[in-house]
Amino acid sequence: MRDIDALFTYRLRQADETLLDAERMLDGKFSARSIVNRAYYAMFYSVLALLLKFEIRVKTSRHTGALSVFDQEFVHTGRIDRSFSKMLHRVFEARQEVDYKEFVEFSHDEAKEAVKSAGEFVRAIKALTIA
């Protein structure tokens, strides 16, 4: 197994585990802030897996760089529906708010919507990468 294949498998597993964490957190007494964070990271790890699968390098370690490459390579080319980009960016913005802005409140329903989006997103990425 090539190193890139091993890293792809690792990132996809990481996405699955993080999504499962977010789903379990919904059922517990966790903050919406923590749930949104986990939902976003499930999506982010799946983007990293997708880029690895197609051997697309990202020249920056910033999240916005990976999201931009995702949009350029997969959304603008029609390889994935634009709705998935909208989901990703919506949850990314929510994660930015809950992690970095003061006095931001998210409801349990908003966190639930982020987890739902993350689940749909991860499944779509898997459909593109596991054939």
C-alpha positions in Angstrom: 0.0 0.0 0.0 1.3 3.4 -0.9 1.7 6.0 1.7 -0.9 8.2 0.0 -3.4 5.3 0.0 -2.8 4.7 3.7 -3.3 8.4 4.4 -6.5 8.4 2.3 -7.9 5.5 4.3 -6.9 7.2 7.6 -8.6 10.5 6.6 -11.8 8.8 5.6 -11.8 6.8 8.8 -11.1 10.0 10.7 -14.1 11.6 8.9 -16.4 8.7 9.9 -15.2 8.7 13.5 -15.7 12.4 13.9 -19.1 12.3 12.3 -20.1 9.5 14.7 -18.8 11.6 17.6 -21.0 14.5 16.5 -24.0 12.2 16.2 -23.4 10.8 19.7 -22.9 14.3 21.1 -26.4 15.3 19.8 -27.9 12.5 22.0 -25.9 13.6 25.0 -25.7 16.8 27.0 -22.9 18.4 24.9 -22.9 22.0 23.8 -24.0 23.0 20.4 -20.6 24.7 20.0 -18.8 21.3 20.4 -21.2 19.5 18.1 -20.8 22.1 15.3 -17.0 21.8 15.6 -17.1 18.0 15.2 -19.6 18.2 12.3 -17.3 20.6 10.5 -14.2 18.4 11.1 -15.9 15.4 9.7 -16.5 17.3 6.5 -13.0 18.7 6.5 -11.3 15.3 6.9 -13.4 13.9 4.1 -12.3 16.8 1.8 -8.7 16.0 2.7 -9.4 12.3 1.8 -10.9 13.3 -1.5 -7.9 15.5 -2.4 -5.6 12.6 -1.5 -7.6 10.1 -3.6 -7.3 12.3 -6.7 -3.7 13.2 -5.8 -4.5 16.9 -5.6 -2.0 18.8 -3.5 -3.0 21.8 -1.4 -0.3 24.5 -1.2 -1.5 25.8 2.1 -2.3 24.3 5.5 -5.2 26.7 6.0 -8.7 25.3 5.9 -9.8 27.9 3.4 -7.1 26.7 1.0 -8.4 23.1 1.1 -12.0 24.3 0.7 -11.0 26.5 -2.2 -9.3 23.7 -4.0 -12.3 21.5 -3.3 -14.5 24.1 -5.0 -12.1 24.5 -8.0 -11.5 20.9 -8.6 -14.8 19.3 -7.8 -17.6 21.9 -7.7 -16.7 24.1 -10.6 -16.0 21.1 -12.8 -19.3 19.5 -12.0 -17.8 16.4 -10.3 -19.9 17.1 -7.3 -23.1 19.1 -6.9 -22.8 22.8 -5.8 -25.2 22.1 -2.9 -22.3 20.2 -1.2 -20.1 23.3 -1.4 -22.9 25.3 0.1 -23.2 22.8 3.0 -19.4 22.8 3.6 -19.1 26.5 3.6 -22.2 27.0 5.8 -20.8 24.6 8.4 -17.3 26.0 8.1 -18.7 29.5 8.8 -20.6 28.2 11.8 -17.5 26.5 13.1 -15.5 29.7 12.7 -18.2 31.5 14.7 -18.5 29.0 17.6 -14.7 28.6 17.9 -13.4 32.1 17.4 -16.1 34.7 18.0 -17.3 36.0 21.4 -20.9 35.9 22.6 -22.0 33.5 19.8 -24.9 31.2 20.7 -25.9 28.2 18.6 -29.1 26.2 19.3 -29.3 22.5 19.5 -31.4 22.6 16.4 -28.7 24.5 14.5 -26.1 21.9 15.7 -28.5 19.1 14.5 -28.7 20.7 11.1 -24.8 20.9 10.9 -24.6 17.2 11.8 -27.2 16.3 9.1 -25.2 18.3 6.5 -22.0 16.6 7.6 -23.6 13.2 7.2 -24.8 14.0 3.7 -21.5 15.5 2.8 -19.3 12.6 4.0 -21.6 10.1 2.2 -21.2 12.1 -1.1 -17.4 12.2 -0.7 -17.3 8.4 -0.1 -19.4 7.9 -3.2 -16.8 9.8 -5.2 -13.8 8.0 -3.7 -15.0 4.4 -3.1 -16.1 2.8 -6.3 
